[in-house]
Amino acid sequence: MDQRRRRFLKGIGGTLALPLLNANPADAAPNPTPTRLLIVGNPFGMHPEHFFPGDYGRKFTISPTLESLEWVKDRLTILSHTDHGMQSGHGRELAFLSGVLPETSQAFPEKNMSLDQHIARRTGGRVRFPSVHATMQRTIRMSWDANGVDIRPFTDAQQLFDHLFLNLTDKERRARRQVIESNGSILDAVRGELGTLQRKSGREDRTRLEQFADSVRALETTLTDRAQWIEKDKPKFDISEHFSGGEVTIHNRYDAVFDMIAYAFETDLTRVATIGFSPELKYTDVSGVTRGYHACTHNGKKEDVVDELVSIESFQIAQLSRMMKKLDSIREPGTNGTLLDNTVILFGSGMGYGGTHSNRNLPIFVAGGGFRHKGHVDTRDAAGNNMPLCNLFVTLLQRFGIERDSFNTSTAKFNLPFAGASNV
């Protein structure tokens, strides 16, 4: 292959390695009950003695940290003894949703692209926002695109509101149209160059070029869909109840974020969202907490410091529980179910416990989503080996109609049956 073709293939390879290439609304059937995904992440794990229940099975006893989920324990699956098979230490938490660290990602076909982005590829062409990401302070790195680049979350509730619910001005609409038209012109040029190269290439190169051509066609469809969204107004959301006339606290900041994501699901603005709890966030608004979160993880097993850590972690779970109640109060049109029944909720971390920097026994649970839940499950095999967390990810991908039998470091599929027919 001559240098000109090598440069061309390298250039369009970088351009087309986008997370939404197969999000093609043209081949999607009408979907009255879409499936959503919410991932809530904690970077430094959970205090294991307070997070994991002391017994297994569907009739498990709720643990202190998970107490706010008592009302929904029959729609929970808590997984003990999962991990990514990594040596313990800081930095491994980056692999939470992929099982793969950025520096080792080249050994995997899709690098360290995270679970949420794989699902956004499936659902993104049908909604205004393929995925939405929020945390109240930067430093959590949870979502990674197809190029191995971490996706920056919104760190301010007002900015998230503007993104989701503030309509574009006429000037902004014109600017967006110009960007899309410009990208369309670039694709026209790429398509013409592809045709020339395909005629001059050998069989192996033609196969690669045809794959690029498929990606170009998918991008063209995506651009057309993006252009249609520019002309549509967004739904209205009242954020004032969270901040008007009172002190801004960690409670109402996260209340606002969770409520906005819930409404974005209800109005089908997006079907994939991640919410992170930053390790640098101040939790002194939480009752009984006087120290920083990171400091509480390094507690030396001192009872008073452990109590503060458990208060912080219980607050995080209570925030999620509050949103789950909201989702469960919203009936899905034309069904007997609720929004919670059609929302797969994954809570967890890429670190098991921050006090020891352990990356074993990750704190993981799945809720809602229409699964036949199992309560508290010991996932170890007969030899006592922990289950790769990516086994669960295979199951979640399949819940969204993505027919895969493996995901990065998986060895099998975690058995979590779905209770009914699936729409995505």
Secondary structure as UniProt FT lines:
FT   HELIX           3..16
FT   TURN            19..22
FT   HELIX           25..27
FT   STRAND          36..41
FT   TURN            43..44
FT   HELIX           48..51
FT   TURN            58..59
FT   TURN            65..66
FT   HELIX           67..75
FT   STRAND          76..80
FT   STRAND          82..83
FT   TURN            90..91
FT   HELIX           92..95
FT   TURN            96..98
FT   HELIX           102..107
FT   TURN            109..112
FT   HELIX           115..123
FT   HELIX           124..126
FT   STRAND          132..135
FT   TURN            138..139
FT   TURN            146..147
FT   HELIX           157..165
FT   HELIX           170..200
FT   HELIX           203..230
FT   HELIX           240..243
FT   TURN            244..245
FT   HELIX           250..266
FT   TURN            267..268
FT   STRAND          272..276
FT   TURN            279..280
FT   TURN            284..285
FT   TURN            287..288
FT   HELIX           293..297
FT   TURN            300..301
FT   HELIX           303..328
FT   TURN            333..334
FT   HELIX           340..342
FT   STRAND          343..348
FT   TURN            354..357
FT   STRAND          364..368
FT   TURN            369..370
FT   STRAND          375..378
FT   TURN            382..383
FT   STRAND          387..388
FT   HELIX           389..399
FT   TURN            400..401
FT   TURN            408..409
//
